[in-house]
Amino acid sequence: MRYIIWGAPGSGSGIVEAACAELGVEYEARDLDARHDEHRGEAYGALNPHRKLPTLEVGDEVITESVAILLTLDERHPQGRLFPPPGSPERAQALRWMLYLATELYPLVELDDYPERFTGSAEAGTALRERAKAITRERWRTLEARIAGPYLLASGFSATDLYITKLAVWQDEAFRRTELPRVHALTEAVRLRPQLATVWARHIR
């Protein structure tokens, strides 16, 4: 079984690449020129109508949405233990906070980076960006209080830590160090995992 991951260096596709690296499964990263919106073109749109990154291909199957991809990988490679065992309280918490990241934090990235997609004027875009930044920081503080250390769960590493790491490095480093010390320590712990070195070299500067 060989996976194809459509993404771009520095993008959210790093989460899926990191999960595959953790599992030790074979995959090919196919990079798109996100800086010039290649992923918003018709060719990629035929693969992923939402035109977002990443997309996972395996054979004739196409899977989009990071959470769906991570759960699929976990189901197909249970020996890799991307998440705690089904039915466990630890798994419930790992999924709870992964969905928090996917639904409460990740959408704010687009509002911050591309406010013009949602407003009709530059002035409104600036106001939207500032509001998105403020909400983002409050939501990171909520997560900060829930981190056991060094990973999210006291029981150890899970794929939710990959999600936290990738989204956290998009935040200002000074903010992370001063106001999110547990998040910052978690990202450092994840980045030190030897099997992830190649992935982070592509996705984290």
N, C-alpha and C positions, 0 to 999 in steps of 0.2 A: 504494500500500500504506500503510494507516494503522494504527498500533498503539494499543491501549488498555492502559494500565498500571494495574492495581489495586494500590493501596498506601496509604500515609499519610505525611504530613510527618514527617521524622525517622526513618523506618523504612528497612529494607533496600531498599525500592523505589527509593530514591535511586540505587542502583547501576545499575539498569536505565534510569532516566530519564537519568542521566549518559551511559550508553552511547549512547542514542538521540540525545542532544544532540551527542555527539562525531561521530556518523555524519551528523548533519544530516537525519534522517528525521522525518516527521510523526508525532506521537503525542499522545494525550490522557491526562492523569493523572486517574484517578478515585479520589478519596480516600475512605477508610473511617475511621470514628471508632475508631481503635485503642485510645484511652484507655478507651473504654467497651466494648471487645471486640466491636465490630461484625463484625470479620472472623471471629469464632468462632461467628457465628450461622448459621442454616440457609440464608439467602439466598446468602451468599458460599460456604458449604459446598457448594452445588450446583455452583458454578464450580470451586472448589478444595477437594476433600474433606479435604485436610490442614489447611485453614484457616490457612495461613501466607501472609505477604506476601513478595514480590509475586506477581502472576499477570499474564501477558501474553496478550492476545487479539488475534488478527488474522483477520478474517473469522469463519469457524466454528471456527477452530483455537484451542485453549487450551494454553498452555505454562506450567508451574510450575517452581520451583527456579531460583534465580538463575544458577547455572552453566549449566544447560541453556538458559536464555534468552540469556545472553551468547554462547554458542557458536552458537546459532541465528542471532542477529543478525549475527555475524561471517561465517557461511556465506552468508547472504542479501545481505550488503553487503560483499563482500571488498575493494572499493575504499576502504572506510573504515579498514581496517587496525587493527581493534580488538586483534588479536593478530598476532604475527610470522607469516611465511608457513608453511604446512603443511610438515612435514618438517624444519624448521630446529631447531637446538639451542635457539635463543631461544624458540621456541614451546613446546618441551617444558618449559622452565623456567617460563615464564609459566603454563602449565597446572598444572604441579606445585605452584606456590605458591598459585594460585587454589584448587585442591582442598584444600590445607592449610588455607587460611582457611575454606573451606566446611565441612570435616569436623572440624577440630581446634580451631577458634576460635569460629565462629558458634554451634554448639550450646551452648557454655558461656554465651552471653549469656542464654539462656532460664533456665538453672540459676541464674544470678546475679539476674536480674530477677524470676523467678517460682518460687522454690524450693518453694513450697507445692504446686505441681503435681506434685511428685515425692516429697513426704514426707508423713507422717501427723501431724506436730506442728510447732509453731512453733520449738521447740528444735532439732529435726532440720533444719528449714528454714534456720535461722541457720547451723548448722554446714556445711550443704551450700553455702550462699552463700559463706562464707569459703573453703572448699576450692576452689570454682569460681574465685574471684578469684585465688587463689594459682596455680592451674594456668594460668589465662589469662595471667598475667604471665610465667610461664616460657615459654609458647609464643610470646608476642610477642618475647621476647628471642631465641628461635631464629630468627624471621623477621628481626629487626633485623640479625643477623650476615650475612644473605644479600643485603641491599640494596646495589646498586652505587652509587646516587646519581646524579642527584637522584631517578631512578625506580628501580624494582626491578631492571630490566635495564640493563646498560651500553649496549645498543643503543637505548634510548629508551622512550617511553611505551607502555603496553599497558593493556587493560581490567583487568588484575590490579591496577593502581595505583588504579583506581576502587574496587575491592573493599577494598583496604588502607585507603584514605582513609575510607570509610564506617564500617568497623569500628573504626578507630583513634580516631575522634572520640568514640566511646562510652567510651573509656578516660579515666581521670583525666588532665587536662592536665599536671599537675606530674610524674606518672609518665612521660608521653610525652617531656616536655622533658628530664628528667634521665637517664632510663634507656633511652629509645628515640630518640636524636637523629636517626638516619637515617630512622626512620619519621616522626618529626615533620617533618623537612625534606621528605620525600616528600609528606606531606599538604599542606604549604604550596605546593609546586610544582603539585600537581594543582588545588588551589583557585584558583590564579592563572590557570588556563587560561580564556581569555575566553568560550569557547563554553559553559562550565559555570556561569557566574555565576548564571543564573536557577535552575538546579537546586539549587546549594548554598544559595541564599537560602531555598529551601523546606526543605532537609534538614539544614543545619548552622547552628547558632546560635553 
